[in-house]
Amino acid sequence: MINPIRPRGSLDERGQATAEYALVLLGAGAIAMLVMAWATKSNRIGALLDAVFKSLIGNVT
């Protein structure tokens, strides 16, 4: 039976948005892992937190 809503020659694209969403999540996860690896090796996060805590303690006392 022909579906009256969908044109006769159109391709079935069900699931396309789900596949694109999954690929975006995989890409974002890969970038996050690279950033975390860089931050761990360079000790930037520790230095940032040390600076923030020193500033907070300096403002309190």
N, C-alpha and C positions, 0 to 999 in steps of 0.2 A: 504494500500500500504506500502511496506517495504521501509524504508529509506536506500539508498545505502551507505550513508556516515557513519552512526552510526551502530556499530555492533548490531546484532539482540538481544542479551541478555543483553545489557547495560541498566542501570537505567537512568531515566530522572533526570538530576541534574540541570535543569534550575532554577535559583534563589538561588542556593547554595551560590554563592559569595556574593550576596546581604544580605542573612541571616547572614553570617559570619561577614560581614562588620558592620551590625547593632549590633551584639553581642559585637564586639570589641568597638564600640562607647559607648554602654551602660556600659561596664566595665571601659572604660577610664573616663566616666562621674562620675561613682560611686567613683572611686579613687580620682578624682579631688574634689568631694564633701567632702570626708573624710579629704583630706589635708587642704581644706579651713576651715572646722570645727575645726581641730586641730590648725591651724594657728590663727584663731579668738580667741579661748580659751586661747592660750598660749601667745598671744600678740607678737609673734615673728616678724610678718610683720611690726608692728609699730616700734619696736626696730631697725629693719634693716633699715627702711627708716630714722629714726632719726640719726642713725650712718652715713648713706650715706650723708644726708644733712649737718651734722656737719663737715664731711670731706670736702665736696664741699665748704662750707663757710670758713673753715680754709685755704683751698688752694687759695681762691680768695682774702682774706684780708691779 
